[in-house]
């Protein structure tokens, strides 16, 4: 179970629920992997509307590892989300919002129910 007050979200990847969190260690890893000098540079890179699939992969991978899952980027790259690329983007956006101070209620939208589940 994720705790939105600790910056955690829950996402469904490969049909399984995972907790994701950008802990300090996960942020440091992300900073290094994105080759950003600091958090401001990293935030600017991720918010300039030019986010790449690789950036999303790194965000989700770091979030999974920060959430306590020992999953490498190669495995993350092959994980499936119910609504394809838009689902990956939503997870990455909600993870950033949870980390940098969005409303906790909005964090529960990482994986809305599909029409057949509603």
Beta strands, then each sheet from edge to edge (+ up, - down):
strand 1: 8-13
strand 2: 16-21
sheet 1: 1+ 2-
end
